[in-house]
Amino acid sequence: MQDSNIQDPGVYIIITRPILPYTTIAEKCVENNISMMQLREKHLPDRELLKIARDLRAVTRSTNTRLVINDRPDIARLCNADFLHLGQDDLTPEDARKIVGDIKIGLSTHSLDQARKALEQKPDYIGFGPVYPTNAKANPDPPVGTKHLSEVLKLANVPVIAIGGIFPENLDEVLETGARNIAMVRHFMQTKNFEGRIKELQKRLQSAF
């Protein structure tokens, strides 16, 4: 599927307003061999955000779990993250690289056109969604649907993270597109059974592929 030098992460964890402590989530990600874990907390003051980022980095350092920082190249650089994730309204990858150096970069996309333009910028991976309607964000984009997800998977030469409104009850429809990388924000953040849900999704991905 890809020319990228990163492999499909499979279960992609996004940490935002979690029920469990941040470091607990990071520890469970490490224990369960989650390869990518993103910190996305737009509402926090800078100092608090940086402290949490450094706490997560302390847990994930020298493990197989790579830390992704959402939106903030300065925070990514200061905590020595593995990845920076940029949205459509954030800095361009070209400008962000002037801050983060060799830190890898992923891009959010919300339409076929955005996905095509993002891939031209040679990101290390892209997110595509929301696949279904979602209220995980204050002002969500319109759902892209599984048909467009399938098209993006065919044209992408880097990992594609399917995201937005994905829950166990519609997961099979997503997997039928060939999607190998899944982000389920509310499903993982709004539960104390975080580890159990990780294991369930890992099993479903393994059985699908």
C-alpha positions in Angstrom: 0.0 0.0 0.0 2.7 2.5 0.8 6.1 3.9 -0.2 6.2 5.5 3.3 8.8 4.4 5.7 6.2 4.0 8.5 4.0 0.9 8.8 0.3 0.8 9.4 -0.3 1.7 13.0 -3.6 -0.3 13.2 -5.2 1.1 16.4 -4.5 4.9 16.4 -5.2 6.4 19.8 -6.2 10.1 20.2 -6.1 11.5 23.7 -8.7 14.2 24.2 -10.6 15.0 27.5 -10.0 11.5 28.8 -11.7 9.9 31.8 -8.5 8.1 32.8 -5.3 10.0 33.7 -3.0 10.8 30.8 -0.1 8.7 32.0 -2.4 5.7 32.6 -3.5 5.9 29.0 0.1 6.1 27.8 1.1 3.2 30.0 -1.7 1.0 28.6 -0.7 2.0 25.1 2.8 0.9 25.7 1.8 -2.3 27.4 -0.5 -3.2 24.5 2.0 -2.3 21.8 0.0 0.7 20.4 2.3 2.2 17.8 0.8 5.7 17.6 -0.7 7.9 20.3 -1.8 11.4 19.7 -2.2 14.2 22.2 -5.1 16.5 21.1 -6.0 19.0 23.8 -6.8 22.3 22.1 -8.5 23.8 25.3 -5.5 23.6 27.6 -3.1 26.4 28.5 0.3 26.1 26.9 2.2 25.3 30.0 -0.2 22.6 31.1 -0.2 21.1 27.5 3.6 21.0 27.5 3.7 19.3 30.9 1.3 16.6 29.8 3.2 16.2 26.5 6.5 15.7 28.5 4.8 13.3 30.9 3.6 11.2 27.9 7.0 11.4 26.3 8.6 10.1 29.6 6.3 7.0 29.4 6.7 6.3 25.7 10.4 7.0 25.4 12.4 4.0 24.2 9.2 2.0 23.6 7.3 1.1 20.4 4.6 3.7 21.1 5.3 6.9 19.1 4.0 10.2 20.5 2.1 12.4 18.1 1.3 16.1 19.0 -1.7 17.7 17.4 -1.5 21.2 15.8 1.5 22.5 17.8 4.9 22.3 16.3 6.4 24.2 19.2 5.0 21.7 21.7 6.2 18.8 19.5 9.7 20.2 19.4 9.9 21.0 23.1 8.7 17.5 24.2 10.8 15.7 21.5 7.7 14.1 20.0 7.9 11.5 17.2 5.2 13.1 15.1 3.4 16.4 14.5 -0.2 16.2 13.2 -1.5 19.2 11.3 -5.0 20.2 10.4 -6.2 22.1 7.3 -6.0 25.4 9.1 -2.6 24.8 10.8 0.8 25.7 9.5 1.8 24.1 6.2 4.1 21.1 6.5 6.8 23.2 4.9 6.6 25.9 7.5 6.1 23.5 10.4 9.3 21.6 9.4 11.3 24.8 10.0 10.3 24.4 13.7 10.2 20.6 14.2 13.2 19.6 12.0 13.1 15.9 11.3 10.0 15.1 13.3 7.6 13.2 11.1 4.3 14.9 10.0 0.8 13.6 9.5 -2.1 15.6 7.9 -5.8 15.7 8.5 -8.0 15.6 5.4 -11.8 15.9 5.1 -12.5 15.4 1.3 -11.1 13.7 -1.7 -9.6 16.9 -3.0 -7.9 17.6 0.4 -6.5 14.1 0.5 -5.0 14.5 -3.0 -3.4 17.8 -2.2 -2.2 16.5 1.1 -0.5 13.5 -0.5 1.3 15.8 -2.9 3.0 17.3 0.2 4.6 13.9 1.0 3.3 13.5 4.6 4.2 10.4 6.6 0.5 9.5 6.9 -2.9 11.2 6.5 -6.1 11.1 8.5 -9.3 10.9 6.5 -12.8 11.7 7.9 -15.1 12.1 9.6 -16.3 8.8 8.1 -19.6 9.2 9.9 -21.3 12.1 11.7 -19.4 13.0 14.9 -19.6 15.4 17.8 -16.0 14.7 19.0 -15.1 18.2 17.6 -16.9 21.5 18.2 -17.4 22.2 14.5 -17.1 18.9 12.7 -16.7 18.6 8.9 -19.4 16.8 6.9 -19.0 13.0 6.9 -17.0 11.7 4.0 -18.6 8.2 3.9 -17.0 4.8 3.3 -17.1 5.2 -0.5 -14.7 8.2 -0.5 -12.6 6.4 2.2 -12.2 3.5 -0.2 -11.1 5.8 -3.0 -8.5 7.5 -0.8 -7.1 4.2 0.3 -6.6 3.3 -3.3 -4.7 6.5 -4.2 -2.7 6.9 -1.0 1.0 5.7 -0.8 1.2 6.3 2.9 -0.9 5.0 5.8 -4.5 6.4 6.0 -6.1 6.7 9.4 -9.9 6.4 9.2 -11.5 8.6 11.8 -14.8 10.1 12.9 -18.0 8.5 14.2 -16.5 5.0 14.2 -17.9 2.6 16.8 -18.0 -1.2 17.1 -21.4 -1.3 15.5 -20.2 0.3 12.2 -16.6 -0.9 12.3 -17.2 -3.7 9.8 -18.4 -1.3 7.1 -15.2 0.7 7.6 -13.0 -2.4 7.5 -14.7 -3.6 4.3 -13.2 -0.5 2.5 -9.7 -2.0 3.2 -9.0 0.5 6.0 -6.3 -0.9 8.3 -5.9 2.0 10.6 -8.7 3.1 12.9 -9.1 6.0 15.3 -12.2 5.8 17.7 -12.0 8.9 19.8 -15.0 8.8 22.1 -15.0 5.0 22.2 -11.6 5.0 23.9 -11.7 8.3 25.8 -15.1 8.0 27.5 -14.5 4.7 29.2 -12.6 3.3 32.2 -12.3 0.0 30.2 -9.7 1.6 27.9 -7.4 -1.4 27.9 -10.2 -3.8 27.2 -11.5 -1.8 24.3 -7.9 -1.6 22.8 -7.7 -5.4 22.9 -11.1 -5.8 21.3 -10.2 -3.5 18.4 -6.8 -5.2 17.9 -8.6 -8.6 17.7 -11.0 -7.3 15.1 -8.3 -5.8 13.0 -6.3 -9.0 13.2 -9.2 -11.1 12.1 -10.0 -8.7 9.3 -6.5 -8.8 7.8 
